[in-house]
């Protein structure tokens, strides 16, 4: 059954309107020596907050390729992406209730193969953090929930 609020948004002035399709995005979860790699977002959604590095999947890319490309672009690190470990929706609306973003995000575990950490592209900063250090950061709600789920944060 389609949610009533969604149906109300679709019907405007008796004309049907097509909603934008959800975008598929990925995150690369990299944990080494009890530290996790996070990036400070340089774009919306959540500009200025720390999060798992990642971004949109391009047409023709596998989830693994997308993680490997995004991590390299944002952090300068070459990684080997593994299997998905977490999937969630990121849906945001403006103050009037209009849809701003809808991402289906798939987080994959990844291992560093080579490279030197330096932020670039969509990342204002990129660093390794211990659980104790993360508690002092402004991190995204979904990142915090995920890190608690995997027991990196308590």
C-alpha positions as CSV (number, residue, x, y, z in Angstrom):
1,X,0.0,0.0,0.0
2,X,1.3,3.4,-0.9
3,X,1.7,5.8,2.0
4,X,-1.0,8.5,2.1
5,X,1.4,11.4,2.5
6,X,3.4,10.3,-0.5
7,X,0.2,10.1,-2.5
8,X,-0.7,13.7,-1.4
9,X,2.7,14.9,-2.7
10,X,2.3,13.2,-6.0
11,X,-1.1,14.8,-6.8
12,X,-0.7,18.5,-7.2
13,X,-3.5,20.6,-8.8
14,X,-5.1,17.4,-10.1
15,X,-2.0,16.7,-12.2
16,X,0.2,13.7,-11.5
17,X,3.8,14.5,-10.9
18,X,6.7,12.1,-11.0
19,X,8.9,12.1,-7.9
20,X,12.6,11.9,-8.4
21,X,14.0,8.3,-8.1
22,X,16.0,7.4,-5.0
23,X,19.8,7.6,-5.7
24,X,22.0,4.7,-4.8
25,X,25.1,5.7,-2.8
26,X,27.8,3.8,-1.0
27,X,30.1,4.2,2.1
28,X,33.4,2.6,2.7
29,X,33.9,1.4,6.3
30,X,37.6,1.2,7.1
31,X,38.7,0.3,10.6
32,X,42.4,-0.2,11.4
33,X,44.1,-0.4,14.8
34,X,40.8,0.5,16.6
35,X,40.5,3.7,14.5
36,X,37.9,4.4,11.9
37,X,38.3,6.6,8.8
38,X,35.8,9.5,8.6
39,X,35.5,12.5,6.3
40,X,34.2,15.9,7.0
41,X,31.5,16.5,4.4
42,X,32.1,19.4,2.0
43,X,28.6,19.1,0.3
44,X,25.0,18.7,1.3
45,X,23.5,16.6,2.8
46,X,25.2,17.2,6.1
47,X,27.9,19.6,5.0
48,X,30.4,20.2,7.8
49,X,29.6,17.0,9.6
50,X,31.9,13.9,9.9
51,X,30.7,10.7,8.2
52,X,31.7,7.4,6.6
53,X,33.4,8.4,3.3
54,X,31.4,7.6,0.2
55,X,29.2,9.0,-2.5
56,X,26.9,8.1,-5.4
57,X,27.2,5.0,-7.5
58,X,27.7,5.9,-11.2
59,X,26.0,4.0,-14.0
60,X,27.8,0.7,-14.8
61,X,29.7,0.6,-11.5
62,X,29.4,-2.2,-9.0
63,X,29.1,-1.2,-5.3
64,X,32.7,-2.3,-4.8
65,X,34.0,-0.2,-7.6
66,X,32.1,2.8,-6.4
67,X,33.6,2.4,-2.9
68,X,37.1,2.1,-4.3
69,X,36.7,5.2,-6.6
70,X,35.0,7.4,-3.9
71,X,37.6,6.5,-1.2
72,X,40.4,7.3,-3.6
73,X,38.8,10.6,-4.6
74,X,37.9,11.7,-1.1
75,X,41.0,10.5,0.9
76,X,43.8,9.6,-1.5
77,X,43.7,6.0,-0.2
78,X,43.6,2.9,-2.5
79,X,41.2,0.4,-0.9
80,X,39.9,-3.1,-1.6
81,X,36.1,-3.1,-1.1
82,X,34.5,-6.1,0.5
83,X,30.9,-7.2,1.1
84,X,28.0,-4.9,2.2
85,X,27.6,-4.7,6.0
86,X,24.8,-2.1,6.4
87,X,22.0,-0.6,4.2
88,X,19.8,2.3,5.1
89,X,17.6,5.1,3.6
90,X,18.6,8.8,3.9
91,X,15.4,10.8,3.3
92,X,15.4,14.6,4.0
93,X,12.7,17.1,3.5
94,X,12.7,20.9,3.6
95,X,10.6,23.0,6.0
96,X,7.6,22.8,3.7
97,X,7.8,19.0,3.6
98,X,9.1,18.8,0.0
99,X,11.6,16.0,-0.7
100,X,15.2,17.3,-0.8
101,X,17.2,14.0,-0.8
102,X,16.5,10.3,-1.0
103,X,19.5,8.1,-1.0
104,X,19.6,4.3,-0.5
105,X,23.0,3.9,1.1
106,X,25.0,0.7,1.1
107,X,28.0,0.6,3.4
108,X,30.8,-1.9,2.5
109,X,33.8,-2.9,4.5
110,X,37.1,-2.0,2.9
111,X,40.8,-2.5,3.5
112,X,43.5,0.0,2.7
113,X,45.9,-1.3,0.1
114,X,48.1,1.8,-0.6
115,X,48.2,5.6,-0.6
116,X,48.6,8.5,1.8
117,X,45.7,10.0,3.6
118,X,44.8,13.5,2.3
119,X,41.3,15.0,1.9
120,X,40.1,16.1,-1.6
121,X,37.0,16.2,-3.8
122,X,33.9,16.2,-1.6
123,X,35.8,15.9,1.7
124,X,36.9,19.1,3.6
125,X,39.0,16.8,5.9
126,X,39.8,13.1,6.4
127,X,41.2,11.5,9.5
128,X,41.4,8.4,11.6
129,X,39.5,8.5,14.9
130,X,39.3,6.3,18.0
131,X,35.9,5.8,19.7
132,X,36.9,8.3,22.4
133,X,37.8,11.0,19.8
134,X,34.5,10.5,17.9
135,X,32.5,11.5,20.9
136,X,33.8,15.0,20.6
137,X,32.9,15.3,16.9
138,X,29.9,16.6,15.1
139,X,29.0,13.4,13.2
140,X,25.9,12.6,11.2
141,X,23.1,10.9,12.9
142,X,23.3,7.9,10.6
143,X,27.0,7.5,11.2
144,X,26.5,7.6,14.9
145,X,23.7,5.0,14.8
146,X,25.8,2.7,12.6
147,X,28.9,3.0,14.8
148,X,26.8,2.0,17.8
149,X,25.3,-0.9,15.9
150,X,28.7,-2.4,15.1
151,X,29.8,-1.6,18.7
152,X,32.6,0.8,17.7
153,X,30.8,3.4,19.9
154,X,29.0,2.6,23.1
